[in-house]
Amino acid sequence: MSIELDATRPKWRQVAEILRARIADGTYPPGSRIPAVVTLSAEFGIALVTAQKVTRALRDEGLIRTEIGMGSYVTGLPPR
């Protein structure tokens, strides 16, 4: 079952906001692994390319780091 997204806004931005909120509320605490792009794709009903854009945006913000072949891990909390 996927989460319903607003059709009027870019999906990758909406998913990034959801992941930022999950990081902020401790669902994904620092050091924990976030779901793989395949899992994000299934959960949110988005294309793999869109899920990759989400992780790239979070990485560019410094919220996650990606280890090739290992996954993406939370490095910090989003600014308030």
PyMOL Python script that loads the backbone (N, CA, C, O; Angstrom):
from pymol import cmd

cmd.read_pdbstr("""\
ATOM      1  N   MET A   1       0.837  -1.182   0.000  1.00  0.00           N
ATOM      2  CA  MET A   1       0.000   0.000   0.000  1.00  0.00           C
ATOM      3  C   MET A   1       0.882   1.245   0.000  1.00  0.00           C
ATOM      4  O   MET A   1       1.798   1.367   0.813  1.00  0.00           O
ATOM      5  N   SER A   2       0.600   2.163  -0.914  1.00  0.00           N
ATOM      6  CA  SER A   2       1.417   3.366  -0.994  1.00  0.00           C
ATOM      7  C   SER A   2       0.693   4.547  -0.347  1.00  0.00           C
ATOM      8  O   SER A   2      -0.530   4.559  -0.208  1.00  0.00           O
ATOM      9  N   ILE A   3       1.495   5.534   0.042  1.00  0.00           N
ATOM     10  CA  ILE A   3       0.967   6.754   0.657  1.00  0.00           C
ATOM     11  C   ILE A   3       0.474   7.678  -0.455  1.00  0.00           C
ATOM     12  O   ILE A   3       1.138   7.835  -1.480  1.00  0.00           O
ATOM     13  N   GLU A   4      -0.686   8.282  -0.247  1.00  0.00           N
ATOM     14  CA  GLU A   4      -1.270   9.195  -1.231  1.00  0.00           C
ATOM     15  C   GLU A   4      -0.503  10.523  -1.230  1.00  0.00           C
ATOM     16  O   GLU A   4      -0.322  11.146  -0.184  1.00  0.00           O
ATOM     17  N   LEU A   5      -0.058  10.942  -2.411  1.00  0.00           N
ATOM     18  CA  LEU A   5       0.667  12.200  -2.550  1.00  0.00           C
ATOM     19  C   LEU A   5      -0.194  13.210  -3.299  1.00  0.00           C
ATOM     20  O   LEU A   5      -1.068  12.838  -4.082  1.00  0.00           O
ATOM     21  N   ASP A   6       0.065  14.488  -3.050  1.00  0.00           N
ATOM     22  CA  ASP A   6      -0.641  15.591  -3.701  1.00  0.00           C
ATOM     23  C   ASP A   6      -0.182  15.692  -5.157  1.00  0.00           C
ATOM     24  O   ASP A   6       1.008  15.862  -5.423  1.00  0.00           O
ATOM     25  N   ALA A   7      -1.109  15.591  -6.085  1.00  0.00           N
ATOM     26  CA  ALA A   7      -0.779  15.607  -7.509  1.00  0.00           C
ATOM     27  C   ALA A   7      -0.321  16.976  -8.005  1.00  0.00           C
ATOM     28  O   ALA A   7       0.219  17.076  -9.107  1.00  0.00           O
ATOM     29  N   THR A   8      -0.523  18.032  -7.217  1.00  0.00           N
ATOM     30  CA  THR A   8      -0.165  19.380  -7.665  1.00  0.00           C
ATOM     31  C   THR A   8       1.260  19.782  -7.308  1.00  0.00           C
ATOM     32  O   THR A   8       1.729  20.841  -7.726  1.00  0.00           O
ATOM     33  N   ARG A   9       1.952  18.942  -6.533  1.00  0.00           N
ATOM     34  CA  ARG A   9       3.329  19.251  -6.114  1.00  0.00           C
ATOM     35  C   ARG A   9       4.263  18.135  -6.554  1.00  0.00           C
ATOM     36  O   ARG A   9       3.835  16.986  -6.661  1.00  0.00           O
ATOM     37  N   PRO A  10       5.543  18.448  -6.813  1.00  0.00           N
ATOM     38  CA  PRO A  10       6.474  17.395  -7.210  1.00  0.00           C
ATOM     39  C   PRO A  10       6.533  16.279  -6.155  1.00  0.00           C
ATOM     40  O   PRO A  10       6.673  16.537  -4.959  1.00  0.00           O
ATOM     41  N   LYS A  11       6.424  15.058  -6.625  1.00  0.00           N
ATOM     42  CA  LYS A  11       6.407  13.914  -5.706  1.00  0.00           C
ATOM     43  C   LYS A  11       7.700  13.806  -4.909  1.00  0.00           C
ATOM     44  O   LYS A  11       7.669  13.500  -3.717  1.00  0.00           O
ATOM     45  N   TRP A  12       8.838  14.055  -5.558  1.00  0.00           N
ATOM     46  CA  TRP A  12      10.105  13.901  -4.851  1.00  0.00           C
ATOM     47  C   TRP A  12      10.198  14.878  -3.678  1.00  0.00           C
ATOM     48  O   TRP A  12      10.752  14.540  -2.632  1.00  0.00           O
ATOM     49  N   ARG A  13       9.654  16.096  -3.851  1.00  0.00           N
ATOM     50  CA  ARG A  13       9.680  17.072  -2.753  1.00  0.00           C
ATOM     51  C   ARG A  13       8.816  16.605  -1.588  1.00  0.00           C
ATOM     52  O   ARG A  13       9.193  16.749  -0.425  1.00  0.00           O
ATOM     53  N   GLN A  14       7.658  16.048  -1.911  1.00  0.00           N
ATOM     54  CA  GLN A  14       6.752  15.573  -0.864  1.00  0.00           C
ATOM     55  C   GLN A  14       7.372  14.415  -0.080  1.00  0.00           C
ATOM     56  O   GLN A  14       7.290  14.372   1.148  1.00  0.00           O
ATOM     57  N   VAL A  15       7.987  13.489  -0.792  1.00  0.00           N
ATOM     58  CA  VAL A  15       8.609  12.343  -0.124  1.00  0.00           C
ATOM     59  C   VAL A  15       9.808  12.806   0.702  1.00  0.00           C
ATOM     60  O   VAL A  15      10.024  12.312   1.809  1.00  0.00           O
ATOM     61  N   ALA A  16      10.582  13.744   0.177  1.00  0.00           N
ATOM     62  CA  ALA A  16      11.714  14.290   0.940  1.00  0.00           C
ATOM     63  C   ALA A  16      11.220  14.949   2.225  1.00  0.00           C
ATOM     64  O   ALA A  16      11.845  14.803   3.276  1.00  0.00           O
ATOM     65  N   GLU A  17      10.098  15.676   2.146  1.00  0.00           N
ATOM     66  CA  GLU A  17       9.524  16.305   3.347  1.00  0.00           C
ATOM     67  C   GLU A  17       9.119  15.251   4.377  1.00  0.00           C
ATOM     68  O   GLU A  17       9.346  15.423   5.574  1.00  0.00           O
ATOM     69  N   ILE A  18       8.525  14.174   3.907  1.00  0.00           N
ATOM     70  CA  ILE A  18       8.111  13.098   4.810  1.00  0.00           C
ATOM     71  C   ILE A  18       9.331  12.474   5.482  1.00  0.00           C
ATOM     72  O   ILE A  18       9.317  12.221   6.686  1.00  0.00           O
ATOM     73  N   LEU A  19      10.383  12.226   4.705  1.00  0.00           N
ATOM     74  CA  LEU A  19      11.594  11.634   5.300  1.00  0.00           C
ATOM     75  C   LEU A  19      12.274  12.605   6.260  1.00  0.00           C
ATOM     76  O   LEU A  19      12.792  12.185   7.295  1.00  0.00           O
ATOM     77  N   ARG A  20      12.279  13.905   5.931  1.00  0.00           N
ATOM     78  CA  ARG A  20      12.829  14.904   6.860  1.00  0.00           C
ATOM     79  C   ARG A  20      12.065  14.869   8.181  1.00  0.00           C
ATOM     80  O   ARG A  20      12.663  14.921   9.256  1.00  0.00           O
ATOM     81  N   ALA A  21      10.754  14.781   8.093  1.00  0.00           N
ATOM     82  CA  ALA A  21       9.921  14.730   9.306  1.00  0.00           C
ATOM     83  C   ALA A  21      10.208  13.469  10.107  1.00  0.00           C
ATOM     84  O   ALA A  21      10.250  13.509  11.336  1.00  0.00           O
ATOM     85  N   ARG A  22      10.404  12.356   9.422  1.00  0.00           N
ATOM     86  CA  ARG A  22      10.714  11.096  10.114  1.00  0.00           C
ATOM     87  C   ARG A  22      12.081  11.163  10.789  1.00  0.00           C
ATOM     88  O   ARG A  22      12.278  10.590  11.861  1.00  0.00           O
ATOM     89  N   ILE A  23      13.017  11.858  10.164  1.00  0.00           N
ATOM     90  CA  ILE A  23      14.330  12.043  10.786  1.00  0.00           C
ATOM     91  C   ILE A  23      14.174  12.941  12.015  1.00  0.00           C
ATOM     92  O   ILE A  23      14.727  12.650  13.075  1.00  0.00           O
ATOM     93  N   ALA A  24      13.423  14.024  11.869  1.00  0.00           N
ATOM     94  CA  ALA A  24      13.232  14.982  12.967  1.00  0.00           C
ATOM     95  C   ALA A  24      12.509  14.358  14.155  1.00  0.00           C
ATOM     96  O   ALA A  24      12.835  14.661  15.303  1.00  0.00           O
ATOM     97  N   ASP A  25      11.524  13.486  13.894  1.00  0.00           N
ATOM     98  CA  ASP A  25      10.756  12.909  15.009  1.00  0.00           C
ATOM     99  C   ASP A  25      11.385  11.642  15.589  1.00  0.00           C
ATOM    100  O   ASP A  25      10.831  11.033  16.505  1.00  0.00           O
ATOM    101  N   GLY A  26      12.543  11.246  15.056  1.00  0.00           N
ATOM    102  CA  GLY A  26      13.245  10.101  15.620  1.00  0.00           C
ATOM    103  C   GLY A  26      12.877   8.758  15.025  1.00  0.00           C
ATOM    104  O   GLY A  26      13.402   7.729  15.451  1.00  0.00           O
ATOM    105  N   THR A  27      11.984   8.748  14.047  1.00  0.00           N
ATOM    106  CA  THR A  27      11.674   7.489  13.373  1.00  0.00           C
ATOM    107  C   THR A  27      12.958   6.914  12.772  1.00  0.00           C
ATOM    108  O   THR A  27      13.218   5.713  12.850  1.00  0.00           O
ATOM    109  N   TYR A  28      13.750   7.802  12.174  1.00  0.00           N
ATOM    110  CA  TYR A  28      15.076   7.436  11.664  1.00  0.00           C
ATOM    111  C   TYR A  28      16.098   8.276  12.421  1.00  0.00           C
ATOM    112  O   TYR A  28      16.433   9.375  11.977  1.00  0.00           O
ATOM    113  N   PRO A  29      16.600   7.789  13.550  1.00  0.00           N
ATOM    114  CA  PRO A  29      17.564   8.573  14.327  1.00  0.00           C
ATOM    115  C   PRO A  29      18.941   8.594  13.657  1.00  0.00           C
ATOM    116  O   PRO A  29      19.221   7.764  12.791  1.00  0.00           O
ATOM    117  N   PRO A  30      19.803   9.540  14.052  1.00  0.00           N
ATOM    118  CA  PRO A  30      21.156   9.581  13.497  1.00  0.00           C
ATOM    119  C   PRO A  30      21.840   8.218  13.602  1.00  0.00           C
ATOM    120  O   PRO A  30      21.794   7.554  14.638  1.00  0.00           O
ATOM    121  N   GLY A  31      22.470   7.827  12.507  1.00  0.00           N
ATOM    122  CA  GLY A  31      23.163   6.542  12.447  1.00  0.00           C
ATOM    123  C   GLY A  31      22.307   5.412  11.906  1.00  0.00           C
ATOM    124  O   GLY A  31      22.828   4.359  11.538  1.00  0.00           O
ATOM    125  N   SER A  32      20.981   5.621  11.853  1.00  0.00           N
ATOM    126  CA  SER A  32      20.108   4.559  11.357  1.00  0.00           C
ATOM    127  C   SER A  32      20.026   4.607   9.831  1.00  0.00           C
ATOM    128  O   SER A  32      20.312   5.625   9.202  1.00  0.00           O
ATOM    129  N   ARG A  33      19.633   3.494   9.274  1.00  0.00           N
ATOM    130  CA  ARG A  33      19.516   3.367   7.830  1.00  0.00           C
ATOM    131  C   ARG A  33      18.109   3.766   7.394  1.00  0.00           C
ATOM    132  O   ARG A  33      17.123   3.355   8.006  1.00  0.00           O
ATOM    133  N   ILE A  34      18.023   4.562   6.344  1.00  0.00           N
ATOM    134  CA  ILE A  34      16.713   4.873   5.782  1.00  0.00           C
ATOM    135  C   ILE A  34      16.374   3.794   4.764  1.00  0.00           C
ATOM    136  O   ILE A  34      17.265   3.077   4.309  1.00  0.00           O
ATOM    137  N   PRO A  35      15.104   3.666   4.398  1.00  0.00           N
ATOM    138  CA  PRO A  35      14.722   2.650   3.420  1.00  0.00           C
ATOM    139  C   PRO A  35      15.446   2.824   2.081  1.00  0.00           C
ATOM    140  O   PRO A  35      15.751   3.941   1.661  1.00  0.00           O
ATOM    141  N   ALA A  36      15.706   1.714   1.438  1.00  0.00           N
ATOM    142  CA  ALA A  36      16.337   1.713   0.116  1.00  0.00           C
ATOM    143  C   ALA A  36      15.407   2.351  -0.905  1.00  0.00           C
ATOM    144  O   ALA A  36      14.200   2.437  -0.681  1.00  0.00           O
ATOM    145  N   VAL A  37      15.966   2.799  -2.026  1.00  0.00           N
ATOM    146  CA  VAL A  37      15.149   3.445  -3.053  1.00  0.00           C
ATOM    147  C   VAL A  37      14.044   2.515  -3.556  1.00  0.00           C
ATOM    148  O   VAL A  37      12.958   2.986  -3.892  1.00  0.00           O
ATOM    149  N   VAL A  38      14.293   1.228  -3.613  1.00  0.00           N
ATOM    150  CA  VAL A  38      13.260   0.279  -4.044  1.00  0.00           C
ATOM    151  C   VAL A  38      12.105   0.285  -3.048  1.00  0.00           C
ATOM    152  O   VAL A  38      10.941   0.250  -3.447  1.00  0.00           O
ATOM    153  N   THR A  39      12.418   0.328  -1.765  1.00  0.00           N
ATOM    154  CA  THR A  39      11.395   0.369  -0.717  1.00  0.00           C
ATOM    155  C   THR A  39      10.631   1.681  -0.753  1.00  0.00           C
ATOM    156  O   THR A  39       9.408   1.691  -0.621  1.00  0.00           O
ATOM    157  N   LEU A  40      11.347   2.794  -0.930  1.00  0.00           N
ATOM    158  CA  LEU A  40      10.690   4.096  -1.042  1.00  0.00           C
ATOM    159  C   LEU A  40       9.753   4.121  -2.246  1.00  0.00           C
ATOM    160  O   LEU A  40       8.639   4.641  -2.168  1.00  0.00           O
ATOM    161  N   SER A  41      10.209   3.561  -3.344  1.00  0.00           N
ATOM    162  CA  SER A  41       9.400   3.497  -4.553  1.00  0.00           C
ATOM    163  C   SER A  41       8.085   2.771  -4.294  1.00  0.00           C
ATOM    164  O   SER A  41       7.023   3.229  -4.715  1.00  0.00           O
ATOM    165  N   ALA A  42       8.162   1.639  -3.602  1.00  0.00           N
ATOM    166  CA  ALA A  42       6.961   0.851  -3.305  1.00  0.00           C
ATOM    167  C   ALA A  42       6.069   1.562  -2.283  1.00  0.00           C
ATOM    168  O   ALA A  42       4.851   1.613  -2.452  1.00  0.00           O
ATOM    169  N   GLU A  43       6.671   2.109  -1.230  1.00  0.00           N
ATOM    170  CA  GLU A  43       5.894   2.754  -0.172  1.00  0.00           C
ATOM    171  C   GLU A  43       5.115   3.965  -0.673  1.00  0.00           C
ATOM    172  O   GLU A  43       3.964   4.172  -0.289  1.00  0.00           O
ATOM    173  N   PHE A  44       5.744   4.758  -1.528  1.00  0.00           N
ATOM    174  CA  PHE A  44       5.128   6.001  -1.966  1.00  0.00           C
ATOM    175  C   PHE A  44       4.536   5.932  -3.372  1.00  0.00           C
ATOM    176  O   PHE A  44       3.946   6.904  -3.845  1.00  0.00           O
ATOM    177  N   GLY A  45       4.689   4.797  -4.036  1.00  0.00           N
ATOM    178  CA  GLY A  45       4.145   4.653  -5.385  1.00  0.00           C
ATOM    179  C   GLY A  45       4.821   5.566  -6.384  1.00  0.00           C
ATOM    180  O   GLY A  45       4.164   6.145  -7.249  1.00  0.00           O
ATOM    181  N   ILE A  46       6.158   5.698  -6.265  1.00  0.00           N
ATOM    182  CA  ILE A  46       6.926   6.575  -7.144  1.00  0.00           C
ATOM    183  C   ILE A  46       7.924   5.744  -7.947  1.00  0.00           C
ATOM    184  O   ILE A  46       8.226   4.604  -7.594  1.00  0.00           O
ATOM    185  N   ALA A  47       8.425   6.323  -9.015  1.00  0.00           N
ATOM    186  CA  ALA A  47       9.430   5.660  -9.842  1.00  0.00           C
ATOM    187  C   ALA A  47      10.763   5.585  -9.096  1.00  0.00           C
ATOM    188  O   ALA A  47      11.032   6.384  -8.199  1.00  0.00           O
ATOM    189  N   LEU A  48      11.582   4.622  -9.479  1.00  0.00           N
ATOM    190  CA  LEU A  48      12.909   4.490  -8.867  1.00  0.00           C
ATOM    191  C   LEU A  48      13.735   5.756  -9.054  1.00  0.00           C
ATOM    192  O   LEU A  48      14.455   6.170  -8.145  1.00  0.00           O
ATOM    193  N   VAL A  49      13.635   6.372 -10.229  1.00  0.00           N
ATOM    194  CA  VAL A  49      14.373   7.608 -10.498  1.00  0.00           C
ATOM    195  C   VAL A  49      13.939   8.705  -9.534  1.00  0.00           C
ATOM    196  O   VAL A  49      14.765   9.493  -9.075  1.00  0.00           O
ATOM    197  N   THR A  50      12.651   8.758  -9.229  1.00  0.00           N
ATOM    198  CA  THR A  50      12.134   9.752  -8.290  1.00  0.00           C
ATOM    199  C   THR A  50      12.657   9.475  -6.887  1.00  0.00           C
ATOM    200  O   THR A  50      13.034  10.405  -6.174  1.00  0.00           O
ATOM    201  N   ALA A  51      12.685   8.214  -6.482  1.00  0.00           N
ATOM    202  CA  ALA A  51      13.220   7.841  -5.167  1.00  0.00           C
ATOM    203  C   ALA A  51      14.706   8.187  -5.074  1.00  0.00           C
ATOM    204  O   ALA A  51      15.181   8.613  -4.022  1.00  0.00           O
ATOM    205  N   GLN A  52      15.434   8.005  -6.166  1.00  0.00           N
ATOM    206  CA  GLN A  52      16.852   8.367  -6.183  1.00  0.00           C
ATOM    207  C   GLN A  52      17.022   9.877  -6.037  1.00  0.00           C
ATOM    208  O   GLN A  52      17.966  10.344  -5.401  1.00  0.00           O
ATOM    209  N   LYS A  53      16.107  10.632  -6.627  1.00  0.00           N
ATOM    210  CA  LYS A  53      16.154  12.099  -6.502  1.00  0.00           C
ATOM    211  C   LYS A  53      15.934  12.521  -5.052  1.00  0.00           C
ATOM    212  O   LYS A  53      16.552  13.475  -4.578  1.00  0.00           O
ATOM    213  N   VAL A  54      15.057  11.811  -4.353  1.00  0.00           N
ATOM    214  CA  VAL A  54      14.802  12.084  -2.934  1.00  0.00           C
ATOM    215  C   VAL A  54      16.084  11.884  -2.130  1.00  0.00           C
ATOM    216  O   VAL A  54      16.473  12.759  -1.355  1.00  0.00           O
ATOM    217  N   THR A  55      16.744  10.736  -2.310  1.00  0.00           N
ATOM    218  CA  THR A  55      17.964  10.475  -1.535  1.00  0.00           C
ATOM    219  C   THR A  55      19.073  11.452  -1.916  1.00  0.00           C
ATOM    220  O   THR A  55      19.855  11.863  -1.059  1.00  0.00           O
ATOM    221  N   ARG A  56      19.149  11.824  -3.186  1.00  0.00           N
ATOM    222  CA  ARG A  56      20.163  12.795  -3.607  1.00  0.00           C
ATOM    223  C   ARG A  56      19.916  14.136  -2.915  1.00  0.00           C
ATOM    224  O   ARG A  56      20.862  14.778  -2.459  1.00  0.00           O
ATOM    225  N   ALA A  57      18.647  14.567  -2.833  1.00  0.00           N
ATOM    226  CA  ALA A  57      18.323  15.842  -2.181  1.00  0.00           C
ATOM    227  C   ALA A  57      18.692  15.809  -0.697  1.00  0.00           C
ATOM    228  O   ALA A  57      19.269  16.764  -0.178  1.00  0.00           O
ATOM    229  N   LEU A  58      18.360  14.709  -0.017  1.00  0.00           N
ATOM    230  CA  LEU A  58      18.681  14.591   1.411  1.00  0.00           C
ATOM    231  C   LEU A  58      20.197  14.526   1.622  1.00  0.00           C
ATOM    232  O   LEU A  58      20.717  15.050   2.608  1.00  0.00           O
ATOM    233  N   ARG A  59      20.890  13.888   0.699  1.00  0.00           N
ATOM    234  CA  ARG A  59      22.358  13.814   0.777  1.00  0.00           C
ATOM    235  C   ARG A  59      22.946  15.213   0.574  1.00  0.00           C
ATOM    236  O   ARG A  59      23.860  15.612   1.296  1.00  0.00           O
ATOM    237  N   ASP A  60      22.423  15.959  -0.409  1.00  0.00           N
ATOM    238  CA  ASP A  60      22.908  17.323  -0.676  1.00  0.00           C
ATOM    239  C   ASP A  60      22.676  18.250   0.516  1.00  0.00           C
ATOM    240  O   ASP A  60      23.434  19.196   0.730  1.00  0.00           O
ATOM    241  N   GLU A  61      21.624  17.973   1.291  1.00  0.00           N
ATOM    242  CA  GLU A  61      21.324  18.766   2.489  1.00  0.00           C
ATOM    243  C   GLU A  61      22.178  18.342   3.690  1.00  0.00           C
ATOM    244  O   GLU A  61      22.169  19.006   4.727  1.00  0.00           O
ATOM    245  N   GLY A  62      22.908  17.243   3.546  1.00  0.00           N
ATOM    246  CA  GLY A  62      23.735  16.758   4.642  1.00  0.00           C
ATOM    247  C   GLY A  62      22.970  15.938   5.673  1.00  0.00           C
ATOM    248  O   GLY A  62      23.482  15.688   6.764  1.00  0.00           O
ATOM    249  N   LEU A  63      21.743  15.513   5.343  1.00  0.00           N
ATOM    250  CA  LEU A  63      20.949  14.728   6.299  1.00  0.00           C
ATOM    251  C   LEU A  63      21.281  13.244   6.269  1.00  0.00           C
ATOM    252  O   LEU A  63      21.121  12.541   7.267  1.00  0.00           O
ATOM    253  N   ILE A  64      21.749  12.767   5.102  1.00  0.00           N
ATOM    254  CA  ILE A  64      22.110  11.355   4.985  1.00  0.00           C
ATOM    255  C   ILE A  64      23.441  11.234   4.259  1.00  0.00           C
ATOM    256  O   ILE A  64      23.890  12.156   3.577  1.00  0.00           O
ATOM    257  N   ARG A  65      24.050  10.079   4.424  1.00  0.00           N
ATOM    258  CA  ARG A  65      25.244   9.716   3.639  1.00  0.00           C
ATOM    259  C   ARG A  65      24.944   8.359   3.045  1.00  0.00           C
ATOM    260  O   ARG A  65      24.244   7.549   3.652  1.00  0.00           O
ATOM    261  N   THR A  66      25.473   8.108   1.856  1.00  0.00           N
ATOM    262  CA  THR A  66      25.232   6.847   1.188  1.00  0.00           C
ATOM    263  C   THR A  66      26.535   6.092   1.039  1.00  0.00           C
ATOM    264  O   THR A  66      27.537   6.634   0.573  1.00  0.00           O
ATOM    265  N   GLU A  67      26.507   4.829   1.442  1.00  0.00           N
ATOM    266  CA  GLU A  67      27.638   3.932   1.252  1.00  0.00           C
ATOM    267  C   GLU A  67      27.241   2.953   0.160  1.00  0.00           C
ATOM    268  O   GLU A  67      26.298   2.179   0.324  1.00  0.00           O
ATOM    269  N   ILE A  68      27.952   2.987  -0.940  1.00  0.00           N
ATOM    270  CA  ILE A  68      27.611   2.147  -2.080  1.00  0.00           C
ATOM    271  C   ILE A  68      27.562   0.681  -1.657  1.00  0.00           C
ATOM    272  O   ILE A  68      28.498   0.155  -1.056  1.00  0.00           O
ATOM    273  N   GLY A  69      26.460   0.050  -1.984  1.00  0.00           N
ATOM    274  CA  GLY A  69      26.262  -1.361  -1.658  1.00  0.00           C
ATOM    275  C   GLY A  69      25.796  -1.606  -0.233  1.00  0.00           C
ATOM    276  O   GLY A  69      25.489  -2.743   0.128  1.00  0.00           O
ATOM    277  N   MET A  70      25.738  -0.553   0.588  1.00  0.00           N
ATOM    278  CA  MET A  70      25.358  -0.713   1.994  1.00  0.00           C
ATOM    279  C   MET A  70      24.054   0.003   2.334  1.00  0.00           C
ATOM    280  O   MET A  70      23.301  -0.466   3.188  1.00  0.00           O
ATOM    281  N   GLY A  71      23.775   1.135   1.678  1.00  0.00           N
ATOM    282  CA  GLY A  71      22.568   1.882   1.966  1.00  0.00           C
ATOM    283  C   GLY A  71      22.850   3.319   2.350  1.00  0.00           C
ATOM    284  O   GLY A  71      23.985   3.791   2.293  1.00  0.00           O
ATOM    285  N   SER A  72      21.782   4.003   2.744  1.00  0.00           N
ATOM    286  CA  SER A  72      21.880   5.404   3.150  1.00  0.00           C
ATOM    287  C   SER A  72      21.567   5.524   4.625  1.00  0.00           C
ATOM    288  O   SER A  72      20.626   4.905   5.123  1.00  0.00           O
ATOM    289  N   TYR A  73      22.364   6.329   5.328  1.00  0.00           N
ATOM    290  CA  TYR A  73      22.284   6.456   6.783  1.00  0.00           C
ATOM    291  C   TYR A  73      22.102   7.910   7.188  1.00  0.00           C
ATOM    292  O   TYR A  73      22.655   8.821   6.572  1.00  0.00           O
ATOM    293  N   VAL A  74      21.323   8.104   8.229  1.00  0.00           N
ATOM    294  CA  VAL A  74      21.066   9.450   8.747  1.00  0.00           C
ATOM    295  C   VAL A  74      22.341   9.982   9.398  1.00  0.00           C
ATOM    296  O   VAL A  74      22.977   9.307  10.207  1.00  0.00           O
ATOM    297  N   THR A  75      22.697  11.223   9.017  1.00  0.00           N
ATOM    298  CA  THR A  75      23.886  11.840   9.604  1.00  0.00           C
ATOM    299  C   THR A  75      23.529  12.942  10.586  1.00  0.00           C
ATOM    300  O   THR A  75      24.319  13.257  11.476  1.00  0.00           O
ATOM    301  N   GLY A  76      22.352  13.529  10.435  1.00  0.00           N
ATOM    302  CA  GLY A  76      21.986  14.638  11.315  1.00  0.00           C
ATOM    303  C   GLY A  76      20.510  14.914  11.279  1.00  0.00           C
ATOM    304  O   GLY A  76      19.743  14.199  10.634  1.00  0.00           O
ATOM    305  N   LEU A  77      20.115  15.962  11.979  1.00  0.00           N
ATOM    306  CA  LEU A  77      18.724  16.364  12.051  1.00  0.00           C
ATOM    307  C   LEU A  77      18.482  17.554  11.132  1.00  0.00           C
ATOM    308  O   LEU A  77      19.383  18.370  10.938  1.00  0.00           O
ATOM    309  N   PRO A  78      17.269  17.670  10.556  1.00  0.00           N
ATOM    310  CA  PRO A  78      16.980  18.818   9.715  1.00  0.00           C
ATOM    311  C   PRO A  78      16.939  20.099  10.541  1.00  0.00           C
ATOM    312  O   PRO A  78      16.587  20.059  11.720  1.00  0.00           O
ATOM    313  N   PRO A  79      17.293  21.233   9.941  1.00  0.00           N
ATOM    314  CA  PRO A  79      17.230  22.490  10.670  1.00  0.00           C
ATOM    315  C   PRO A  79      15.785  22.824  11.019  1.00  0.00           C
ATOM    316  O   PRO A  79      14.856  22.480  10.288  1.00  0.00           O
ATOM    317  N   ARG A  80      15.618  23.492  12.139  1.00  0.00           N
ATOM    318  CA  ARG A  80      14.257  23.870  12.585  1.00  0.00           C
ATOM    319  C   ARG A  80      13.913  25.240  12.137  1.00  0.00           C
ATOM    320  O   ARG A  80      12.816  25.723  12.418  1.00  0.00           O
TER     321      ARG A  80
END
""", "prot")
cmd.dss("prot")
cmd.show_as("cartoon", "prot")
cmd.util.cbc("prot")
cmd.orient("prot")
